[in-house]
Amino acid sequence: MERWPAVELVNTIRHDGSGGVADDLATACGADRWIRDRAELLDGRVPAGPVVADEALRRQLAELRDAVRALFAHTVGVLPSRPAETDPAAPGRAVALLNAYAARDPVVPLLSWPPGEVPTAGWSSAESDPAVRLLAALARASVDFLTGPGRERLRACAAPRCVRYFVRSHGRQEWCKPSCGNRARVARHSRRRRAGSGDGTGTPG
């Protein structure tokens, strides 16, 4: 299954498994763990250089995440859980913020063509700060996603209390992962039982 940096970024806001919402970027340690866990995904999109998340980077990651999340909500036409995303002006501000982050690291395409091998494209950057490169690369990846074919398959998970987004892999997919599907089916079954029980005797009242 293809992984999308933009989708992984917005899904740092997620259902915590007990009825609440968790934020993986709530602390610098959480942001640092999220970056490390996605090193392979980000490889090739971010010029080489270690990134250690401090509080400043954490705040910027969360700001970028919230902007992309607002644009995802605008795309799928739902009202997400975070109040800032329900503001009608949010998409315009989010676009401006996303573009500002993408512009922080001007990059140029770089051709690599070793003898006897297939040519590949990469990126060359003069930016020395790996944190700036990371933020700009995530912003560019979000621009690529929102203007590419994945946007047409973007969905908000339909499971109760889930606030995650996913890219639909088949025509009938409703949930971001199997556990959400199981929770949705249990909730649906419970609603049907309540509707059928009526006055509690098993007979509709």
SEVOMI-129239 format. One line per field, with one value per residue: residue in one letter; chain; y, x, z of N, C-alpha, C in turn. Coordinates in Angstrom, 2 decimals. Example, Ala and Ser with C-alpha at 12.3 -4.5 7.8 and 13.67 -1.06 7.14 Angstrom:
rest [A/S]
kette [A/A]
n_Y [-5.69/-2.25]
n_X [13.19/12.85]
n_Z [7.80/7.08]
ca_Y [-4.50/-1.06]
ca_X [12.30/13.67]
ca_Z [7.80/7.14]
c_Y [-3.30/0.03]
c_X [13.20/12.90]
c_Z [7.80/7.87]
This chain:
rest [M/E/R/W/P/A/V/E/L/V/N/T/I/R/H/D/G/S/G/G/V/A/D/D/L/A/T/A/C/G/A/D/R/W/I/R/D/R/A/E/L/L/D/G/R/V/P/A/G/P/V/V/A/D/E/A/L/R/R/Q/L/A/E/L/R/D/A/V/R/A/L/F/A/H/T/V/G/V/L/P/S/R/P/A/E/T/D/P/A/A/P/G/R/A/V/A/L/L/N/A/Y/A/A/R/D/P/V/V/P/L/L/S/W/P/P/G/E/V/P/T/A/G/W/S/S/A/E/S/D/P/A/V/R/L/L/A/A/L/A/R/A/S/V/D/F/L/T/G/P/G/R/E/R/L/R/A/C/A/A/P/R/C/V/R/Y/F/V/R/S/H/G/R/Q/E/W/C/K/P/S/C/G/N/R/A/R/V/A/R/H/S/R/R/R/R/A/G/S/G/D/G/T/G/T/P/G]
kette [A/A/A/A/A/A/A/A/A/A/A/A/A/A/A/A/A/A/A/A/A/A/A/A/A/A/A/A/A/A/A/A/A/A/A/A/A/A/A/A/A/A/A/A/A/A/A/A/A/A/A/A/A/A/A/A/A/A/A/A/A/A/A/A/A/A/A/A/A/A/A/A/A/A/A/A/A/A/A/A/A/A/A/A/A/A/A/A/A/A/A/A/A/A/A/A/A/A/A/A/A/A/A/A/A/A/A/A/A/A/A/A/A/A/A/A/A/A/A/A/A/A/A/A/A/A/A/A/A/A/A/A/A/A/A/A/A/A/A/A/A/A/A/A/A/A/A/A/A/A/A/A/A/A/A/A/A/A/A/A/A/A/A/A/A/A/A/A/A/A/A/A/A/A/A/A/A/A/A/A/A/A/A/A/A/A/A/A/A/A/A/A/A/A/A/A/A/A/A/A/A/A/A/A/A]
n_Y [-1.19/2.17/4.82/8.08/11.07/13.45/12.50/10.93/12.94/14.53/12.64/12.57/13.56/11.70/9.04/7.95/5.41/5.14/6.70/9.33/11.95/11.84/13.51/13.24/15.09/16.61/17.01/17.78/15.48/13.58/14.56/14.25/11.47/10.79/11.79/10.23/7.65/7.74/7.94/6.41/6.79/9.51/9.71/10.73/12.63/14.60/16.46/15.08/14.84/14.92/15.31/16.74/17.10/20.04/22.29/24.47/23.42/21.46/23.05/24.27/22.07/21.17/23.38/23.36/20.83/21.30/23.12/21.58/19.65/21.16/21.68/19.09/18.52/20.38/19.32/16.79/17.55/17.55/18.29/18.57/17.52/19.53/22.84/25.04/24.27/24.46/27.00/29.13/30.65/29.26/27.48/29.30/30.63/28.40/27.53/29.67/29.45/26.87/27.24/29.12/27.66/25.74/27.35/27.99/26.58/26.76/24.62/22.69/20.55/17.58/15.63/12.26/9.90/7.23/5.33/2.85/2.53/3.29/6.56/8.83/11.16/13.72/16.02/19.16/21.25/24.35/24.99/25.01/24.24/21.45/21.19/23.17/22.19/19.80/20.69/22.18/20.18/18.46/20.22/20.57/17.94/17.77/19.65/18.33/16.07/17.17/18.17/16.03/12.65/11.22/12.84/12.64/10.27/10.62/10.24/10.73/8.85/6.76/5.60/5.50/8.18/8.29/10.29/10.27/10.41/8.81/7.27/5.98/2.62/0.86/0.70/0.55/1.15/2.29/2.82/3.69/1.72/-1.83/-2.17/0.05/-0.47/-2.73/-1.54/0.21/-1.59/-2.91/-0.76/-0.17/-2.53/-2.42/-0.15/-1.07/-3.11/-1.65/-0.12/-2.13/-3.17/-1.43/-0.91/-2.28/-4.86/-6.34/-6.00/-3.64/-0.41]
n_X [0.85/0.58/2.29/1.70/3.31/1.89/-0.60/0.19/1.17/-1.15/-2.51/-1.37/-3.04/-5.35/-7.68/-7.67/-8.19/-9.73/-11.95/-11.18/-9.09/-5.85/-2.70/0.07/2.04/2.16/4.19/7.73/9.26/7.46/7.14/9.76/9.97/8.03/9.21/11.58/10.49/9.55/11.64/12.46/10.32/10.50/12.96/14.82/12.98/13.67/16.59/19.78/20.54/20.53/17.64/16.58/13.95/13.02/11.27/10.53/10.54/8.60/6.28/6.06/5.75/3.26/1.70/1.92/0.79/-1.87/-2.72/-2.64/-4.45/-6.79/-7.14/-7.50/-9.93/-11.53/-11.37/-12.69/-15.09/-16.09/-16.82/-14.26/-12.71/-11.28/-11.60/-10.48/-10.52/-13.09/-13.65/-14.79/-12.92/-10.63/-9.50/-8.31/-6.34/-4.88/-3.84/-2.12/-0.32/0.74/2.03/3.92/5.57/6.53/8.09/10.25/12.56/14.24/14.60/16.27/15.86/17.82/19.78/20.70/22.83/24.34/26.91/25.66/23.30/19.82/18.59/17.91/15.93/16.58/16.81/18.37/19.64/20.42/20.04/21.01/19.90/18.52/15.97/14.44/14.55/13.14/10.52/9.85/9.97/7.90/5.79/5.92/5.42/2.79/1.57/2.00/0.39/-2.20/-2.64/-2.50/-3.34/-4.09/-5.70/-8.35/-9.14/-9.13/-10.40/-12.40/-12.27/-15.01/-15.63/-16.94/-15.94/-13.41/-10.83/-9.19/-7.68/-7.68/-6.37/-8.33/-8.22/-9.78/-13.03/-15.13/-14.19/-14.43/-13.20/-10.25/-8.60/-8.61/-9.45/-11.01/-13.09/-14.17/-15.05/-16.96/-18.85/-19.67/-20.83/-22.92/-24.40/-25.17/-26.81/-28.90/-29.93/-30.86/-32.82/-34.54/-35.36/-37.05/-39.28/-37.73/-38.51/-38.08/-39.87/-40.90/-41.75]
n_Z [0.00/-0.88/0.72/1.90/2.53/3.22/4.11/6.27/7.89/8.53/9.96/12.43/14.24/15.89/16.73/20.07/20.97/23.22/23.19/23.07/21.60/20.28/19.99/18.14/17.86/20.10/21.90/21.96/22.08/21.08/18.46/17.53/17.63/15.72/13.36/13.23/12.98/10.43/8.70/6.48/4.71/4.23/3.08/0.33/-0.31/1.35/1.61/2.62/6.10/9.60/11.69/14.60/16.68/18.23/20.47/18.89/16.26/16.63/17.04/14.53/12.83/13.77/13.09/10.29/9.83/10.72/8.81/6.44/7.17/7.33/4.63/3.68/4.94/3.65/1.10/1.25/2.21/4.86/8.33/10.41/13.55/14.80/15.88/14.44/11.82/10.97/10.28/7.76/6.35/6.59/4.53/2.65/4.21/4.92/2.47/1.87/4.02/3.60/1.11/1.90/3.63/1.80/0.19/1.69/1.34/-1.37/-4.06/-6.60/-9.46/-9.73/-11.78/-11.82/-13.21/-13.34/-15.05/-17.20/-15.81/-14.96/-15.44/-12.74/-10.83/-8.49/-5.74/-5.27/-2.76/-1.22/1.35/4.72/7.13/8.52/9.62/8.40/5.80/6.14/6.85/4.55/2.62/3.44/3.08/0.28/-0.50/0.34/-1.32/-3.75/-3.31/-3.01/-5.52/-7.14/-8.37/-6.10/-4.53/-5.41/-4.34/-1.68/1.57/4.53/7.47/8.21/10.60/13.97/16.00/14.88/13.50/11.39/8.09/4.86/1.87/-0.51/-1.44/-2.82/-4.37/-2.46/0.03/3.34/5.72/7.63/8.60/9.46/12.20/12.66/10.94/12.20/14.60/13.61/12.56/14.88/16.25/14.49/14.60/17.27/17.24/15.63/17.23/19.42/18.15/17.37/19.79/21.06/23.51/25.24/25.54/23.39/21.47/19.13/20.40]
ca_Y [0.00/3.38/5.74/9.48/11.92/14.40/11.77/10.57/14.15/14.92/11.60/12.71/13.71/10.38/8.47/7.36/4.07/5.12/7.71/10.67/12.25/11.97/14.33/12.75/16.23/17.42/17.28/17.69/14.06/12.93/15.00/13.61/10.05/10.70/12.00/9.07/6.49/7.91/8.27/5.75/7.42/10.85/9.61/11.09/13.84/15.58/16.33/14.38/15.61/14.51/16.30/16.51/18.03/20.82/22.86/25.34/22.57/20.84/24.01/24.48/20.84/21.17/24.43/22.84/19.75/21.83/23.72/20.50/19.01/22.01/21.48/17.76/18.64/21.10/18.40/15.73/18.17/17.20/19.17/17.77/17.70/20.68/24.04/25.94/23.79/24.73/28.39/29.20/31.27/28.41/27.00/30.34/30.80/27.17/27.55/30.64/28.90/25.75/27.79/29.78/26.61/25.13/28.30/28.25/25.88/26.67/23.44/22.50/19.12/17.11/14.37/11.29/8.90/6.43/4.53/1.56/2.49/4.12/7.89/9.15/12.57/14.05/17.45/19.82/22.37/25.09/25.25/24.28/23.82/20.28/21.39/23.93/21.27/18.86/21.37/22.51/18.94/18.02/21.13/20.23/16.65/18.05/20.28/17.26/15.22/17.91/18.44/14.78/11.71/10.73/13.71/12.16/9.08/10.97/10.09/10.77/7.57/6.81/4.91/6.39/8.86/8.36/11.59/10.06/10.41/7.75/7.27/4.78/1.67/0.19/1.52/0.50/1.35/3.32/3.00/3.86/0.47/-2.85/-1.99/1.04/-1.19/-3.55/-0.66/0.72/-2.66/-3.12/0.36/-0.33/-3.64/-1.94/0.75/-1.88/-3.82/-0.68/0.25/-3.26/-3.53/-0.54/-0.66/-3.14/-6.23/-7.05/-5.63/-2.19/0.25]
ca_X [0.00/1.38/2.24/1.75/3.75/0.86/-1.62/0.78/1.28/-2.45/-2.98/-0.81/-4.26/-5.98/-8.46/-6.71/-8.60/-10.58/-12.99/-10.61/-8.24/-4.44/-1.90/1.45/2.95/1.87/5.44/8.91/9.65/6.55/7.47/11.03/9.68/7.30/10.18/12.46/9.75/9.26/12.88/12.47/9.31/10.96/14.22/14.68/12.16/14.35/18.04/20.39/20.86/19.70/16.71/16.17/12.84/12.93/9.93/10.23/10.18/7.32/5.20/5.94/5.16/1.84/1.07/1.82/-0.20/-3.22/-3.05/-2.93/-5.68/-7.89/-7.33/-8.10/-11.35/-12.17/-11.42/-13.69/-16.38/-16.58/-16.41/-13.38/-12.86/-10.55/-12.39/-9.86/-10.79/-14.48/-13.70/-14.90/-11.74/-9.47/-8.79/-7.46/-5.18/-4.09/-3.09/-1.03/0.67/1.40/2.94/5.02/6.50/7.17/9.03/11.37/13.76/14.27/15.34/16.32/15.98/19.19/19.80/21.75/22.83/25.57/27.10/24.99/22.10/18.70/18.67/16.94/15.88/16.60/16.71/19.54/19.25/21.51/19.63/21.86/19.14/17.71/14.58/13.79/14.40/12.07/9.23/9.59/9.71/6.56/4.86/5.91/4.72/1.36/1.15/1.94/-0.77/-3.45/-2.78/-2.29/-4.46/-4.50/-6.72/-9.69/-9.44/-9.01/-11.63/-12.36/-12.74/-16.41/-15.83/-17.26/-14.88/-12.14/-10.58/-8.11/-7.95/-7.00/-6.53/-9.11/-7.52/-10.79/-14.22/-16.09/-13.50/-15.03/-12.47/-8.82/-7.92/-9.59/-10.01/-12.09/-14.21/-14.79/-15.76/-18.14/-19.84/-20.21/-21.73/-24.10/-25.18/-25.77/-27.93/-30.01/-30.54/-31.64/-33.99/-35.46/-35.86/-38.17/-39.53/-36.87/-39.06/-37.80/-40.92/-40.89/-42.77]
ca_Z [0.00/-0.98/1.85/1.48/3.64/3.64/4.87/7.55/8.69/9.10/10.87/13.76/15.05/15.71/17.83/21.02/21.34/24.41/23.08/22.95/20.46/20.62/19.10/18.16/17.84/21.28/22.60/21.10/22.02/20.15/17.11/17.18/17.37/14.45/12.29/13.16/12.51/8.99/8.01/5.17/3.88/3.87/2.37/-1.08/-0.37/2.17/1.48/3.75/7.30/10.75/12.23/15.98/16.92/19.46/20.62/17.74/15.13/16.94/16.78/13.09/12.28/14.11/12.29/8.93/9.89/10.83/7.52/5.49/7.64/6.91/3.19/3.53/5.31/2.54/-0.05/1.41/2.54/6.20/9.42/11.27/14.99/15.33/15.58/13.45/10.48/10.61/9.87/6.30/5.75/6.84/3.34/2.08/5.09/4.86/1.20/2.02/4.95/2.93/0.11/2.59/4.08/0.64/-0.39/2.60/0.87/-2.83/-4.53/-8.05/-9.78/-9.94/-12.53/-11.51/-14.28/-13.32/-16.28/-17.28/-14.98/-15.38/-14.82/-11.70/-10.47/-7.08/-5.47/-4.71/-1.91/-0.58/2.73/5.67/8.31/8.17/10.05/7.33/4.67/6.46/6.76/3.15/1.88/3.79/2.40/-1.16/-0.64/0.50/-2.57/-4.75/-3.06/-3.24/-6.95/-7.86/-8.46/-4.79/-3.94/-5.77/-3.53/-0.26/2.34/6.00/8.00/8.62/11.88/15.09/16.75/14.16/12.86/10.43/6.66/4.14/0.42/-0.80/-2.31/-3.64/-4.50/-1.35/1.30/4.18/6.97/7.43/8.94/9.85/13.54/12.55/10.33/13.24/15.53/12.91/12.46/16.22/16.54/13.63/15.16/18.52/16.90/15.14/18.37/20.20/17.36/17.34/21.11/21.39/24.95/26.05/25.61/22.13/20.53/18.96/21.17]
c_Y [1.25/4.26/7.16/10.32/12.88/13.72/11.38/11.78/14.51/13.88/11.54/13.15/12.44/10.03/7.74/5.98/4.00/6.24/9.12/10.83/12.46/12.81/13.87/13.87/17.14/17.80/17.19/16.24/13.30/13.29/14.34/12.15/9.89/10.86/10.77/7.86/6.56/8.27/7.66/6.41/8.77/10.83/9.87/12.33/14.97/15.41/15.80/15.33/15.20/15.65/15.87/17.55/18.72/21.45/23.74/24.51/21.89/21.78/24.21/23.26/20.81/22.23/23.98/21.73/20.28/22.50/22.65/19.80/19.84/21.83/20.09/17.83/19.35/20.18/17.39/16.28/17.75/18.28/18.35/18.19/18.97/21.97/24.93/25.54/24.03/26.17/28.46/29.80/30.38/27.92/28.05/30.57/29.58/27.12/28.49/30.10/27.76/26.25/28.47/28.76/25.99/26.03/28.54/27.58/25.77/25.49/23.41/21.01/18.77/15.75/13.53/10.18/8.15/5.59/3.18/1.46/3.41/5.49/8.11/10.65/12.72/15.55/17.96/21.06/23.04/25.41/24.38/23.72/22.64/20.42/22.15/23.03/20.29/19.51/21.69/21.27/18.39/18.91/20.81/18.91/16.84/18.73/19.23/16.40/15.93/18.25/17.18/13.85/11.19/11.55/13.21/10.95/9.36/10.86/10.31/9.44/7.71/6.13/5.91/6.89/8.91/9.70/11.49/10.16/9.25/7.92/5.94/3.89/0.84/0.96/1.57/0.75/2.53/3.68/3.04/2.57/-0.53/-2.64/-0.95/0.40/-2.04/-2.69/-0.11/-0.34/-2.95/-2.00/0.25/-1.42/-3.19/-1.01/-0.04/-2.62/-2.87/-0.30/-0.89/-3.60/-2.66/-0.30/-1.57/-4.56/-7.02/-6.73/-4.12/-1.53/1.22]
c_X [0.89/1.18/2.46/2.19/2.67/-0.20/-1.07/0.90/-0.07/-2.93/-2.19/-1.88/-5.06/-6.82/-7.51/-7.09/-9.50/-11.62/-12.49/-9.78/-6.82/-3.74/-0.44/2.47/2.74/3.13/6.60/9.37/8.76/6.84/8.76/10.81/8.97/8.26/11.06/11.74/9.45/10.49/12.91/11.48/9.80/12.26/14.00/13.83/12.81/15.84/18.67/20.71/19.95/18.83/16.34/15.12/12.98/11.53/9.55/9.81/8.84/6.15/4.99/5.35/3.65/1.09/0.88/0.78/-1.62/-3.66/-3.43/-4.22/-6.90/-8.18/-7.88/-9.59/-12.12/-12.34/-12.56/-15.04/-16.95/-16.16/-15.56/-13.48/-12.23/-11.25/-11.80/-10.22/-12.25/-14.68/-13.78/-13.67/-10.50/-8.78/-7.87/-6.21/-4.27/-3.26/-1.90/0.07/1.45/2.41/4.15/6.04/7.24/8.27/10.26/12.66/13.72/15.15/15.31/16.43/17.43/19.14/20.98/21.69/24.16/25.69/26.40/23.73/21.02/18.82/17.57/17.02/15.89/16.48/18.01/19.10/20.48/21.20/20.44/21.09/18.25/16.25/13.81/13.57/13.25/10.70/8.87/9.27/8.33/5.51/4.78/5.20/3.21/0.80/1.00/0.70/-2.06/-3.67/-2.63/-3.49/-4.94/-5.62/-8.12/-10.10/-9.34/-10.38/-11.35/-12.92/-14.15/-16.67/-16.14/-16.00/-13.54/-12.02/-9.47/-8.63/-7.20/-7.23/-7.15/-8.37/-8.48/-12.11/-15.14/-15.44/-14.08/-14.17/-10.97/-8.05/-8.96/-10.21/-11.13/-13.32/-14.93/-15.60/-17.03/-19.23/-20.48/-21.21/-23.02/-25.01/-25.88/-26.94/-29.14/-30.71/-31.38/-32.92/-35.01/-36.04/-37.02/-38.27/-38.70/-37.36/-38.72/-38.81/-40.91/-42.04/-43.59]
c_Z [0.00/0.25/1.34/2.66/4.14/4.49/6.24/8.47/9.32/10.11/12.17/14.76/14.83/16.93/18.76/21.50/22.55/24.39/22.94/21.68/20.95/19.56/19.20/18.17/19.05/22.05/21.60/20.98/21.05/18.71/16.64/16.85/16.02/13.27/12.12/12.58/11.01/8.18/6.60/4.21/3.37/3.09/0.88/-1.27/0.41/1.99/2.76/4.90/8.43/11.24/13.64/16.31/18.27/19.50/19.43/16.53/15.38/16.62/15.28/12.40/12.54/13.30/10.85/8.86/9.91/9.52/6.50/5.88/7.26/5.42/2.89/3.86/4.21/1.33/0.08/1.84/3.86/7.18/10.37/12.72/15.51/14.92/14.50/12.03/10.05/10.16/8.34/5.62/5.87/5.57/2.73/2.90/5.00/3.58/1.32/2.92/4.30/1.91/0.76/3.09/2.90/0.08/0.49/2.17/-0.65/-3.26/-6.05/-8.33/-10.12/-10.63/-12.10/-12.55/-14.30/-14.60/-16.19/-16.45/-15.53/-14.71/-13.78/-11.39/-8.95/-6.92/-4.90/-3.95/-1.34/0.87/3.69/6.86/7.95/8.58/8.98/6.12/4.90/6.27/5.31/2.34/2.19/3.14/0.91/-1.40/-0.51/-0.74/-3.66/-4.57/-3.43/-4.71/-7.79/-7.82/-7.12/-4.18/-4.23/-4.94/-2.04/0.41/3.81/6.50/8.56/9.96/12.98/15.78/16.04/13.45/11.82/9.00/6.02/2.65/0.04/-1.79/-3.16/-3.49/-3.31/0.01/2.07/5.38/6.71/7.74/9.44/11.22/13.53/11.91/11.34/14.21/14.89/12.83/13.82/16.56/15.74/14.18/16.44/18.24/16.44/16.27/19.21/19.48/17.39/18.70/21.57/22.88/25.85/26.13/24.38/21.09/20.36/19.71/20.37]
